[in-house]
Amino acid sequence: MAVQEARQCGGDCAHGARDGHRRAVAEFLAKRDGLAAGEGLPAAVAHSAGASRQWVSDELTQSARLVAEYGREAGRTWPERVWRGTVATVWAGAAAFALAEAFTAIGAGWTAARTAGLLAALAAAVLLTAVAYLHRARGGLLAPVLGEDNRLSTSRAVAVVWALFAVFATLVLALRLAGASGHAERESLLHGLELARCGGLLAVVFLTSGIAVVVRGVVTVRVHERRLQKVRADRPRGADLLTDDAGRGSFADAQYAAVSMVAVLFAAVRLARSPAQLPDVPWGLAALVAISAATYFAGKYAEGGRPVILSVVRAREAGDLDAPIRTGDDIEIRGAGFVPPGAATPDLLARLTVRIGAVHVHVPLIPVLGGFANPTDGVLTVPVPVDVEAGRVEVRVVTAAGVETEGVVVEVGE
């Protein structure tokens, strides 16, 4: 009922898409917790544990797919909401910069450097507005920092911030040079562009840009080699800059963003104090950024891993006798990496598949209050279908990211 009401908005407006997604999530959570408490189970399947489990899993899978559909719909409306917001943020920043210049000029007086800074800010705002409009279908100014998994990339964001700062500083010098009246003043401004004075800034811009390119290549190669599992997000979130794909805080990302922002602020202060040259970033600060970038790269290179099956055993209920694995029994697959980061949503959990011989078995969703008891990242419980032939068969797990584990051979009795 709530989902049908949300669709009355037409599905195209951003508010209707978000409202529809929230209502679908609320309905799913209510259904999951109700089924976990044993409510709503049909009498026709209540007599059989296997049948009731399969019915519950199918119901939750269908509801999860509906939630995912609304999530994707809300994600499609995200660029429409965000690109105008990025433009508003840019012009708000330009206005704040103009007010800061006006207040700091009280007593000190208005100078040519302040005029150059204000004009550079306006020129940068116009340029960024044009870029946001051209990329409005991908979130405006956030388009350059979006990764292939539809999440905000920390390395790209840091590189973009440093590049924009370097462009702004160069614009300030260019405008001052255009307005310089004396030969001595022009020579002084040109000396401010010498490598000896801005080597630290250029090194940091080169390093952060290189890290962004290299990290993208490393992630792409590791995904293709099935050493890293990536699941596409419905939409980007600001927290992506400080967290991993699962939304957990990431030390590598957080320290890289924090160190870079502090270094940019330091360079901005140096530019304000000496507007006649590119900011002289000390080599000690450049080394700190380099160490932070190396830590970030090492963290990205070390994360992830291929899912692995460690063992397969017969699941035993209380009171059952110990026996070989036979068709109709439940087996417990123990390992690691079955639920990759970002794949803990119900619709992605429902995509987990176990291949037993030639038969593909979808992992049933077993709800508990507040979550799911099955599947988990380290343990999967699935029934052995009657179509599995007796004898030695191979068991493999296929995750929601499409990565398949190495096979483990088990003996299925008759």
N, C-alpha and C positions, 0 to 999 in steps of 0.2 A: 504493500500500500504506500509506504513512504517513498519507495523508489519510483512508483508510478506518478506520485505527486511531483517529484523532482523533475520528471521528464516534461511536465507541463511548461517549463521554461523554454523548451525547444531544444535543449542540449547544446545550443551554440553559444549562449551567453555565459560569461565567466561565472557569474553568481549562481546560475542554475546548475552548472557542472560541479562547482564546489559543494553546493548544498546537496545535490544528488549523491555525491561521493560520501559525504558525511552520514547521510541517512542510510546508505547501503552498508557502510561500515558498522553503524549502530545495530542494524538488523542482523548482520552476520554475527557480531559479538553476542547478541542476545540469543540467537539460535545455537551458537556453539556452547555457551554456558548452560543453556537449557538441555541440550542433548547430553552434555557431560553429567548433568544431574539426573539423567534418565527420563526427562520429560519429552513428550511428543513422539515416542517410539511406537510404531504401529503394532498391534497385537499379532499380526500375521508373521512378523519376524522376531518377536520378543522371545519365542521359545528356543531360538538358536543363537548362540553367541557369535558364530561366524556370520550368519545372515544379518543379524542386527548391526554388527560392526561394519559390514559392507554397505548396508543401507545408510548408516550414519555418515560414512565416508563419502558416499555418492552425494548425499544431501549437502554436506559441507563443501564439497568440490564445486557443485553447481553454484552455490551461493558465493564462493570465493571467486569464481570466474566472473560473476556479475559485479562484485566489488572491484575486481581488476579492470573490467570494462569501464566503469565509472571513473576509476583512477586514471586510466589512459585518456579519457575524455577531458577530465580536469587538467591533465598535463598538456593537452593540445591547446587549451585556452590560456595556459601560463604565459606564453610570449606576448599575447595581447595585453595582459595585465602589466607585465614587467617592463616592456620596452619604453613605455611612457614614463614609468617610474624612474628608469635610469636617466632619461633626459631631464626630468624634474630635479633629480639629485645633482646632476652636473650643473644646472643653472643655479640651484640653491648654493652649491659650493662656490660658484663664481660670484654670487652676491655676497656671501660671507667673506670671500677674499677681498672684495671691494670695500666692505665695511671695515675689515681689519686694517686695510691700508689707510682708510680715512681716519680712523681713530688713532693709529700710530703716528699719523702725520701731524696731529695736534701738538704744537710746541716745537716739533722738529722741522716742520715745513714740508711742502710737497716738492718732490725731486723728479728728475728725469727717469731715475730708476723705478720710482713708483708708477709713473705713467707707462713705462715699458712693461712692468709686471701686470698692470691692469689690462693693457692691450693684449698681452700674451694670454692672459686668462680668458678674455673674450674670444680670441682666435681659437684657442683650444676648445672652448665650449661649443663654438659653431662647428668645428671639425668633428667633435664627438657626437654632436646632434645629428650631423649628416650620416655618420657611421651607424648610429643607433637606428635611424630611419631605414637605411639600406638593409640592415640585419633585423628588422622588426619581426620577421617570422621566426627568429631564433632567440628572442629575448633582448634585442637591442645591443647595448654595450656588453652584455654578458656573453654574447656569442663567441668572442675570441677565447674565452676562458672555459668554455664547455668542452668536456672530454667526450670521447666516443660512447661512453656509457651514460651520457646525459647527466653527468654530475659536474659540479664546479671543480676545476683542477687547481690545486694549490700551486704547482710549479708554473702554470700559465698565468695565474693571477699575479704572482710575485714578479714574473718577467714583464708583464704588461705594466705594472705599477712603476717599475724602474725605467722602462722605455718611455712612458708618458712623462715621468719627471725629467728625464734627459731631454726630451723634445721641448718641454716647457722652459727649461733653463736655456736651451739654445735659442728659443724664440725671444726670450728676454734680452739676450746678448745681441741678436740680430736687430731687434727694434731699437736698442740703444745705439747700435752702430749706425743704423739708418738716420737717427736723429742727432748724431754727434756732429758738432760744428768745427771742432779743431783737429788738427793733425795729431797732436799729442794724445787727445782722448781716443781717437780711432786706433792709434797704435797700442794704447793700453788695453782696449777691448780685444784687439787681435791677439795680444800676448796672453789674454785670459783663456784662449782656446788652445794654447800649447800643451803638448802631451805631458810635459813635466808637471803641469798644474792640475790636470784633470785625469791623470792616468788611473787613479783609484776608482773614479766614477766609471770610466770606460771598462775597466776590468770587471767591476760588479755587473754592469749591464751585459757584457759578453758572457760572464759566468752564468747569470740567472737565465738568460735566453738559451744558452747551450744546455743547461739542465732541463729546461722545458722540452727541448727537442729530443734529448737523449732519453728522458724518462718515457716520453711517448713511444719511442722506438722500442725500448726495453719491454714495456707493457705489451705492445703489439706482438713482439716475438714470443714472449712467455705465454700469451693467450693462444697463439697459433701452435705452440709446442705443447699445449695442454698442461703447462706447469703453473698456470694462474687461471683462476675461475673469475669471470666477470659477468655480472647480471645487470642489464640495463635498468636504470631508475625511471619511474614515471615522470618525474620532473626534478630539476635541480633545487637544492636548498643551500642557504648561506652556510649552514653547519658543515657542508661538504669540505670546506676549506680547512677545517680543524679535525675532521673525523675520518674513519675508514669507511668502506662501502656499507658496513653494517650499522653505521651511526655511532660507533664507539669512539671515544676520544683517541686520537693518534698522536703520540709524542713526536714522531718525525714531522708530520704536517704542522702541528701547533708550534714547535720551536722554529721551524723554517719561516712561518708567517710572522711570528713575533719578532725574531731577529731582523728580518727584512723590513718590517714596519718601523722599528726603532732606527735602523740605519737610514731609511728614507727621511724620517723626521730630522735626523742629524744633518743630512745633506741639505734639507730644506732650510734649516737654520743657517747653515753656512752660505747658502745662496742669498738669504735675506741680509746677512751681514756683509757679504762681498758680492754685490750684483754685477760687478764688472768682469767676472770670470765664471767659468763653469765651477760648480762646487768641488772643492778640494777634499775628496773623501780620503781620510788617512788610511795608510796601508794596513794599520792594525785593525781598523774597522772592516776593511775589505777582506782581511784574513778571517775575521769572525764570520762574515757572510759566507765565505768559502767553506769554512768548517761546518756551518749550519747546512749549506747546500749538499756537502758530502754526506752528512748524516741523513738528510732527507733522501738522497739517492740510494744510500745503503738500505734504508728502511723500505723503500719501494722495491728494491731488488730482492730483499729477503722475504717479503710478504707473500702470502698465498702458498700454493702447493697442490699437487695432484691428489684427489681423493684416493684412499687406499682401504682395502678390506684386510683386516687382520685375522679374523676368524669367522666361521659360520657354525652355529650350534642349534640344536633343536630347542625351541622354546618350551618350557615345562611349567604347567600350572600346578598350583598346590594340590597334592593328592595324586597327581599323575605318576605313572611308573616310568622309569627310565627305559628308553627304547630307541632304536635307530630312526632316522628321518624317513618318513613315508609321505606319500601324497596325501594332502589334506591337513598335514601338520603345519604348525607355524615354525618358521625358522628365524633366528635372531642373528642379524649380520652386524658384527662389531668392527669398527674401524675409525676413520677420521676423515673430515672434509666432505661429508655427504650433503651438508647444507652450506653452500658458499656464502660469504658475506653479502648481505643485501637480498638473500633468497629466503628469508624467514617468513615472508608473507604467505598466507594460506594458499593463494593460487599457485605460487611457485613451489611450495611444499607438495602440492598435489601433482606436480610434474615429475616427481621422483619416481624412477622406474628401476626394477630389478629384473635382470634377464637370467632366468633359470633354464639352462639348456637352450631350447629354441622358443621358450615361452616368455613373453614380457609381462611382468606383474607390476601393476601400479601400487605403490606403497599406500596403504590405507591411512586416512587421517583419524587418529584416536584423540578426541577432545578431553581436556580436563579444565577445571575452572581456571581461567586466565591464560590458557595456552593449549598446547598439544603434547601428549605423551609420546606420540609417534607421528611422523619421524623426528629424529634428533640428529645432531651433527655426528654423533659417534655410534648410534645404535638404530637399526631399522628392523622392524618386525613385519614379515609378510608370510602369507600362506603359500604352501607348495601346491600348485594346481594339479588336478587329476590328469591333465594333458602331459605332464612331465613324465618321461619314460624312466623306468627304474634303471639303476646302474649309476655309473659315474657321470655326473653332470657338472657343468661349469656355471658358477654364479658371478655375475657382474652387476655393478650399480651404475646407473646413468643419472647424473645430477641435473638440476634445473639449468645449469650453465651449459649442458650438453657434453660434459666431460665424462668419459667412461673409465671405470677402474680396471685394473688388471684382474684376470679371472682367478677364482679360487675353486678347486674341484672338491665336490662333496659326494658322498655315496647316498643314493636314494633307494630305500628298500622297497620290496613289492608289498 
